Amino acid sequence: MKFFKVFIFFFLLNLSLDIYFNNAKEFYELRLLTKPLIIIILTIFFYLNSKKMELKSRLLIFAALAFLCIGDVILLEDTPFYSFIIGLVSFLIAMLFYSLYFYKQTRYDIDRLIPYLAVSLLISLSLIYLMYDGLNTLLVPVIVYMAMVLNLLKLAYLRYKNVNIKSYRLVFIGTIFFTIAQILIGINRFHQGLPYKDIYIMLFYGISQLFIILGILALNCSSEDSEEENTFLI
């Protein structure tokens, strides 16, 4: 992939700065720059390395990244335009675009699907039980959001043997990290405050998007193109 080492350096530097600013309240306003830059840097890298992709697939990923970036800005808590619901909707739309892209790469193997459905049902019921008292009027929106997160994870899981192993692993690990970040956000907001949440929620979220985009690009990389990032990913 083109400019991989430069990209990784700036991406991890910006993510680290954003986590630091999130914990140093006197610098919180600087997150207006660093938080959207997480997705903007990924988008630039994706643009430079996705020219072999078909236009429709490329546009789906651009749309997903755009709505993630919008959601990131809207969910900045100490700003006048903060809105949990609008941020939730932005992320929901982003997951819809990701899901549309992954859908054609999935294979509905019943032997793999049934265990996944059992585990996801257990996770869903456990989360609803934990958060129920704090949800109030947000019960239905949160259930819909939870279903979309688990559906995205399901599609990533069912890509097995339909894509190359490198793409499969990166996307699946990325969606697991994204799911963990969303679960932690839900528990922190609707059940009880979590210690050090500002560190590991953003860490899981940032790395999740990094892995998802690298996994998508891994479908279109030649062996020569991928030599540069192998030391980082293996």
N, C-alpha and C positions, 0 to 999 in steps of 0.2 A: 504494500500500500504506500502511496506517495506521502512523503513528509511525516511518516509515522512517529519517528523519535521526537521531532519538533512538536507534533501534536500532543503526544503523551506528556511531554514536559509541561507545556502550557496548560493542558487540561488538569493535570494533577496539582499544579501550582495554584490555579484559579480555584479548584475545589477546596484545597487546603485553606486558602485565604477566606473563602466564603464561610467555611466552618468556624474559622477563627473570629471573623466579624460577627457571626451569629452568637458567639459566646462573649464577645466584648461589646457590651451594649453601647459604649460611646462611639463605636465604629459601625453600628448597625445599618446606618443609612448607606454605607458603601456597598451593602448587599444589593442595592438597586443596580449596581454594575456587575458584581461577581456572580449573583445567582442566575440571572438570565444568560450570562456568558457561558455557563456550564453547557447549556443546550446550543448556544450560538456557535461555540467552538466545535462541538460535535457536528453541527449542520454544515459548517464550512468544510470540515474534514470529509463528511459524507459526500458533499457536492463534488469535491476534487477526485474522489475515488469511486464514484458510482456511475460514471459516464457509459459503462458497458451495460447497465441495467436498462430494461425496457421502461419507456416513459411513464406508463401507468403505475408501475411499482415504485418508481422513483418519486412520483408525486404523492403517493400514499405516505411514504416515509417523511417527506418534507412537511406534509400536512400534520402528521403525528408530532414531529418536532416543534412545529409552529405552535400548536395548542399546548404542548408541554411548557414551552417558553412563556406563553401567556399565563398559564396556570401558576408558574413559578413566581411571576411578578405579582399577580393578584393575591397570592397566599403569603406575601410578606406582611407579617402580623403588625408591626409597628409603623404602618403607613396608612394614610387616609383612604386609600382605595382598596384596602384589605376586604376580601369577601370569601368566606369559607365555601358558600354554595356555588358562587361563580367559578372559583378555583376548582371545586369538585367537578363541575360540568366540563371545564376545559380539559381536565385530566381524563374524564370519561370519553370525550370526543377523541382525544389522542389515542387512547386504548382501542377505540373503535377502528381507527385508521391502521394501527398496528395489526389488529385482528384480521382486517380485510386483507392485508398483505400476507400474513402467515397462513390464512385459511387454505389457499391453494397448494400449500406445501405439506399439508397434514394428511395422514392416513388413519382412518378410524378403525384401529385394531381393537376389537372388543376385549381381548386379553390384557391390553394395556389400559383401556379406558375405564373398566370397572374398578380396579384398585384406585385409580386417580379419583373417580367420582366418590368413592367411599371416604378417602382421605379428605377431599375438599368439603364434603358434607360435614365431617367431624369438625374441621376447622371453622366452617361457617356457624354451626350451632354453638360451638364454644365461644366464638367472638360475640355472637348475639346475646348469649347468656351473660358474658362479662359486661357488655356495653349497654344492655337494654335500659337500665334505669336512667342512663344519661342521654339517651337518644331522643326521647320525647317525639316532637313532630318530624325529626329527621330519620325516623326508623325506616321508612320506605326508600328514601333516596340512598341511605347508607347500604341497605340490602341490595339495591340495584347496582351500586358502585362495587360492592363486594363481589357480586356475581360477575361483573365485567372483569375485575382483576383476576378472579379464578378462571374465567374463560380464556383470558390471554395466556395464563400459565398452562392451561390445558392444550391450547394450540401449539405452544412452544414444545410441550412434552410429546405431542403426537407428530412432530416433524421427524421423529426418529426413523432412520433409513430412507427418508425421502430427500434428505439433503446430506452434504458431506459432514463428517463427524465433527470437524472443527466448528463449522457454523452451528450445528446442533448444540454442542456443548456451550458455546459462548452465549447463544440466545437463551437457552434453558437456564443457565446459571444467572444470566441477567434478569430474566423474569422472576426467578426465585428471590433475588435480592430486591427487586421492585415490590414483590408481594410482601416481603418482610417489612420494608419501609412503610407500606400502606397499613399493615397490621399495627405497627408501632405507633403510627400517627393516630389511628382509631382508638387504641387503648389509652394513649396519652390524653386524647381530647374527651373521650366519653366514659372512661373508667377511672383512671387515676394517673397523676403526673408521674412521668418516668425520669429517673436521674440520668443526666448526661444525654438527654434526648436530642439536643441540638447538634451533638457530634455524630452519633451513629445513624440517626434518620437520614441526614444529608449524605453521609458516607455511603450507606446502602443505596440511596437514590441515585447519587452521581455515578457510582460504579455500575449500577444496574443499566443505566442508559449507555455507558461506555461499552459494556459487554454486548448489549443488544445490537448497537450499531456496528461494532466490529464483527459480530456474527452474521449480520445481514451482508456486509461487504465481503465476508469470507466466501460467500457463494459465487462471487464474481471475480475473485483474485486468482491469478495464475500462480504457480509454484514459485516463479521468480519474484513476483510482486510481494509474496508473503514472507520472504526470507528475513526481512528487516524486523518484523514484529514477533517472530518466533521466540526470540530470547525473552520477551516480556510475557508471552501468553502460555508458554509450555512449562 
